[in-house]
C-alpha cells in the first residue's frame, strides 16, 4: 500500500474521528487502548509539533488503514473517513 501524503501520520484526535465513523472508538482514550493492544502503530511526535495535540505521539496512517481493512471495510469507505488530502 502506498500512502500519498507527506506526513503519513494522524494525531490521536484525528484517528478517533476516523474510527468514530465506523463506530469502533469514540475517544482518544479508545485510540490509546488500540495502540497499547498493538492494533495501531504510534510513533513519537517531533518536539516542535507537540503543541498541536496533547499527546506526544502520532498514529501511522498505514496501520490505521490495515486495521480497518482487517475489520472488513472497503477502501472506498476508508477513503471517505480519512481527513481531506489523504489518499490510499
C-alpha positions in Angstrom: 0.0 0.0 0.0 1.2 3.5 -0.8 0.1 6.4 1.2 0.1 9.6 -0.9 0.6 12.0 2.0 3.8 13.8 3.1 3.2 13.2 6.8 2.0 9.6 6.9 0.5 10.2 10.3 -2.6 11.4 12.2 -3.0 12.8 15.6 -4.8 10.8 18.2 -7.7 13.1 17.9 -7.9 12.7 14.1 -7.7 8.9 14.5 -10.5 8.9 17.0 -12.7 10.9 14.5 -11.9 8.3 11.7 -12.7 5.3 14.0 -15.9 7.0 15.2 -17.2 7.0 11.7 -17.0 3.2 11.8 -18.5 3.0 15.4 -15.3 1.4 16.7 -13.8 4.0 19.0 -15.3 7.3 20.1 -12.5 8.9 22.2 -8.8 9.5 22.3 -8.6 7.1 25.2 -10.0 4.4 23.0 -7.3 5.1 20.4 -4.6 4.9 23.1 -6.0 1.5 24.1 -5.8 0.3 20.4 -2.1 1.4 20.5 -1.4 -0.4 23.7 -3.0 -3.6 22.3 -0.7 -3.2 19.2 -3.7 -2.9 16.9 -2.5 0.6 15.8 1.1 1.7 15.5 2.3 5.0 17.0 5.5 7.0 16.7 6.9 9.7 18.8 6.0 13.2 17.7 8.7 15.7 16.8 9.2 18.1 19.7 8.3 21.2 17.6 4.9 19.6 16.7 3.8 18.8 20.2 1.8 22.0 20.6 -0.9 20.8 18.2 -2.0 17.9 20.3 -2.0 17.0 24.0 -0.3 13.7 23.2 3.4 13.2 22.3 2.8 10.6 19.6 1.1 10.1 16.2 -0.6 7.1 14.6 0.7 5.8 11.3 -1.9 6.0 8.7 -0.8 2.7 7.2 -1.6 0.9 10.5 -5.0 2.5 10.7 -5.8 1.5 7.1 -4.6 -2.0 7.7 -6.7 -2.2 10.9 -9.8 -1.1 9.1 -9.2 -3.5 6.2 -8.8 -6.3 8.6 -12.2 -5.3 10.1 -13.7 -5.8 6.6 -14.1 -2.2 5.5 -13.6 -1.3 1.8 -11.0 1.1 0.5 -13.8 3.5 -0.6 -15.3 3.5 3.0 -11.8 4.2 4.4 -11.0 7.0 1.9 -14.3 8.7 2.8 -13.5 8.5 6.5 -9.9 9.8 6.3 -9.3 13.6 6.6 -9.2 15.6 3.3 -6.0 15.4 1.4 -5.1 11.8 2.4 -5.3 9.2 -0.2 -4.7 5.5 -0.1 
